[in-house]
Amino acid sequence: MPPFCETEGGVVLSATIDRFAYGSLSPRSDDRVTIESVDFGLSLDFPVTEDPVLDGQLDLVKAAIRRLRREDLGGYDLVLRSNTPPGSGLGSSSTMMVALVGLLHEFYGLPLDQYEVADLAHAIERKDLKIGGGFQDHYAASFGGFNFIEFGERVIVNPLRIPDSTVNELEFSLLLCFTGITRESANIIADQTGRVIAAEADTLAGLRAQKELAFTMKSALLRGKLGEFGELLGEAWREKQRLSPMIATPRIREAFEIALANGAVSGKVTGAGGGGYILFFCDFKKKHRVAEALERIGVQSAEFSFEPKGMTTWRA
């Protein structure tokens, strides 16, 4: 996330999972555009010949249409939904933006490679809408799979060839838990960014430590050293908390205490923090105990699978 990645270069170790943003685009015989958002229970209708007004209702969708719209091919119906709640820390808004870019470019027949899809989705969300955040979610959703991503003067996505046995064991060892709290990540990101600009020593030290940990965790993953990987995940969480006091809430601390007391090795909040999901690393034989203990305080757990494919479009 700027400004750190612009001055010191950033790296991210990421993997995509089987949580998706879905979209359907159907051409119309007139010049109207309709949008139905299943997640928000909202429907909109406006002419394709006009820029939709950004008024707080489905602005993510409208901003993509404003940037990419063409009048010569007529209107269309958009239906959008996601199986991850907005504000959950799993990159749901950025994934939806990548899906929208893919849908509109498929409709208009404009070829884009994975880098261009991610870059355009990032520009719409971060520049057009001025929503604070980093680059990583757009590139993860566009490329899919396990990647080591470098950010500096340009973005470089390095796909990682992880053996199936390692992927399977990693899935066995991880538990994804929803705190029940969604939040606006922009406030946490603004606080963190302000601390970087002010050159606060603890925040900068935390960012630099996380950068080094990304390299170390990548090495552990490629070598199949998952015990080491789990310990490093916990260290990454400790360093992340140095970025802003808004990241770890009492609810999050309570969930960590209970999980670790019942057999979890480590964990890390996904996204900006303040709520959303926590990813726990567990011994598989104790994983069910961790899940049961967390559910007693209303933290819902779920198993998941890693997803190797990124943004995908097709015509039917």
Secondary structure in CASP SS format (residue, H / E / C, confidence):
PFRMAT SS
TARGET T0000
AUTHOR 0000-0000-0000
METHOD secondary structure of the structure
MODEL  1
M C 1.00
P C 1.00
P C 1.00
F H 1.00
C H 1.00
E H 1.00
T H 1.00
E H 1.00
G C 1.00
G E 1.00
V E 1.00
V E 1.00
L E 1.00
S E 1.00
A E 1.00
T C 1.00
I E 1.00
D C 1.00
R C 1.00
F C 1.00
A E 1.00
Y E 1.00
G E 1.00
S E 1.00
L E 1.00
S E 1.00
P E 1.00
R C 1.00
S C 1.00
D C 1.00
D C 1.00
R E 1.00
V E 1.00
T E 1.00
I E 1.00
E E 1.00
S E 1.00
V C 1.00
D C 1.00
F C 1.00
G C 1.00
L E 1.00
S E 1.00
L E 1.00
D E 1.00
F E 1.00
P E 1.00
V C 1.00
T C 1.00
E C 1.00
D C 1.00
P C 1.00
V C 1.00
L C 1.00
D C 1.00
G C 1.00
Q C 1.00
L C 1.00
D H 1.00
L H 1.00
V H 1.00
K H 1.00
A H 1.00
A H 1.00
I H 1.00
R H 1.00
R H 1.00
L H 1.00
R C 1.00
R C 1.00
E C 1.00
D C 1.00
L C 1.00
G C 1.00
G C 1.00
Y E 1.00
D E 1.00
L E 1.00
V E 1.00
L E 1.00
R E 1.00
S E 1.00
N C 1.00
T C 1.00
P C 1.00
P C 1.00
G C 1.00
S C 1.00
G C 1.00
L C 1.00
G C 1.00
S H 1.00
S H 1.00
S H 1.00
T H 1.00
M H 1.00
M H 1.00
V H 1.00
A H 1.00
L H 1.00
V H 1.00
G H 1.00
L H 1.00
L H 1.00
H H 1.00
E H 1.00
F H 1.00
Y H 1.00
G C 1.00
L C 1.00
P C 1.00
L C 1.00
D C 1.00
Q H 1.00
Y H 1.00
E H 1.00
V H 1.00
A H 1.00
D H 1.00
L H 1.00
A H 1.00
H H 1.00
A H 1.00
I H 1.00
E H 1.00
R H 1.00
K H 1.00
D H 1.00
L C 1.00
K C 1.00
I C 1.00
G C 1.00
G C 1.00
G C 1.00
F C 1.00
Q H 1.00
D H 1.00
H H 1.00
Y H 1.00
A H 1.00
A H 1.00
S H 1.00
F H 1.00
G C 1.00
G C 1.00
F E 1.00
N E 1.00
F E 1.00
I E 1.00
E E 1.00
F E 1.00
G C 1.00
E C 1.00
R C 1.00
V E 1.00
I E 1.00
V E 1.00
N E 1.00
P E 1.00
L C 1.00
R C 1.00
I C 1.00
P C 1.00
D H 1.00
S H 1.00
T H 1.00
V H 1.00
N H 1.00
E H 1.00
L H 1.00
E H 1.00
F H 1.00
S H 1.00
L E 1.00
L E 1.00
L E 1.00
C E 1.00
F E 1.00
T C 1.00
G C 1.00
I C 1.00
T C 1.00
R C 1.00
E C 1.00
S H 1.00
A H 1.00
N H 1.00
I H 1.00
I H 1.00
A H 1.00
D H 1.00
Q H 1.00
T H 1.00
G H 1.00
R H 1.00
V H 1.00
I H 1.00
A C 1.00
A C 1.00
E C 1.00
A H 1.00
D H 1.00
T H 1.00
L H 1.00
A H 1.00
G H 1.00
L H 1.00
R H 1.00
A H 1.00
Q H 1.00
K H 1.00
E H 1.00
L H 1.00
A H 1.00
F H 1.00
T H 1.00
M H 1.00
K H 1.00
S H 1.00
A H 1.00
L H 1.00
L H 1.00
R C 1.00
G C 1.00
K C 1.00
L H 1.00
G H 1.00
E H 1.00
F H 1.00
G H 1.00
E H 1.00
L H 1.00
L H 1.00
G H 1.00
E H 1.00
A H 1.00
W H 1.00
R H 1.00
E H 1.00
K H 1.00
Q C 1.00
R C 1.00
L C 1.00
S C 1.00
P C 1.00
M C 1.00
I C 1.00
A C 1.00
T C 1.00
P H 1.00
R H 1.00
I H 1.00
R H 1.00
E H 1.00
A H 1.00
F H 1.00
E H 1.00
I H 1.00
A H 1.00
L H 1.00
A H 1.00
N C 1.00
G C 1.00
A E 1.00
V E 1.00
S E 1.00
G E 1.00
K E 1.00
V E 1.00
T C 1.00
G C 1.00
A C 1.00
G C 1.00
G C 1.00
G C 1.00
G C 1.00
Y E 1.00
I E 1.00
L E 1.00
F E 1.00
F E 1.00
C E 1.00
D C 1.00
F H 1.00
K H 1.00
K H 1.00
K H 1.00
H H 1.00
R H 1.00
V H 1.00
A H 1.00
E H 1.00
A H 1.00
L H 1.00
E H 1.00
R C 1.00
I C 1.00
G C 1.00
V C 1.00
Q E 1.00
S E 1.00
A E 1.00
E C 1.00
F C 1.00
S C 1.00
F E 1.00
E C 1.00
P C 1.00
K C 1.00
G C 1.00
M C 1.00
T C 1.00
T C 1.00
W C 1.00
R C 1.00
A C 1.00
END
